[in-house]
Amino acid sequence: MNMAEHNLTDEAVAHGLRGRLLRDEPMARHVSWRAGGRAARAYVPADLDDLAAFLRALPRAEPVCFVGLGSNLLVRDGGFRGTVVLMHSTHGELRCEGGRVLAAAGVASPKVARFAANHSLEGAEFLAGIPGTVGGALAMNAGCYGSETWDFVERARTIDRAGAVAERAPDAFEVAYRHVALKNGALGADEWFVGAWFRFAPGAGERARVRIKDLLARRVATQPLELPNAGSVFRNPPDGYAARLIEACGLKGYAIGGARISEKHANFIVNPARRARAADIERLIAYARATVKARFGVDLQPEVRIIGEPAGEAATGGAQP
């Protein structure tokens, strides 16, 4: 990146955009593993209109990655040669109208669970157990405790590279276990979720709040929430559980560098001293996968998204908005 590029970009941001543009941003600040490399650029949009303007300003070839709470993301140590859009917002749109809940993509999923309960709606309680944002839950059909995000989606709102916002019904998408795509093409390359309307059942708010409390207590008892982690590393195979297979291989507590398979839950990899490199975590994922494959013939599929370049291939330069 030369000085002319730097000045041109700063001028564009000052005159056309209202969000914050960050350069050479450490992604360990934005992923729940607290590990990994830097993004060449990161943008924090002021609102949906500002996000649309920013996307329109980006060169077509610029790699883009949307990030919420970073709870299922690993950025390799060499960083990401593109732009990360940081979507998490504590003030994102969240409202109830006509028995429906409208939630922006940057709203944390547990906040939606509490909001629904406070409006005497039931069914959203499982969202309290999803450590990410609405956008991430929509993109991967996140679920737990017998429920999945798309069980309750009435309409989804997306934005594309041209900054155009669209609203679609669920039948426009292919939805499966930890998988969501537009029926006319893969979602994610040129289009991202920015919100959704959810339909939950009328009910007793107090009963929903009690269930949320119970589910959170169950999470604390069974998952290593006190240590940096990214939730479940692998999808559960058909008719089975990834954690049981990994544990049966004797891998609880197995470590590579600063990364370790949790002794509390074998489908979690933790960064207990916050010294793990992304490469340690990626190698441990590969080792667990290969070990389960060799012993049981089951090829575990990662639930975690891995982006960026290996160490030594630093994320510098690239196209500018």
Beta strands, then each sheet from edge to edge (+ up, - down):
strand 1: 20-26
strand 2: 38-44
strand 3: 64-67
strand 4: 73-75
strand 5: 80-86
strand 6: 94-97
strand 7: 100-104
strand 8: 121-122
strand 9: 143-144
strand 10: 147-148
strand 11: 153-160
strand 12: 165-168
strand 13: 173-176
strand 14: 179-182
strand 15: 191-199
strand 16: 201-202
strand 17: 255-256
strand 18: 259-261
strand 19: 269-270
strand 20: 305-307
sheet 1: 1+ 2- 5- 3-
sheet 2: 4+ 20+
sheet 3: 6+ 7- 15+ 11- 12+
sheet 4: 8+ 16-
sheet 5: 9+ 10-
sheet 6: 13+ 14-
sheet 7: 17+ 18- 19+
end
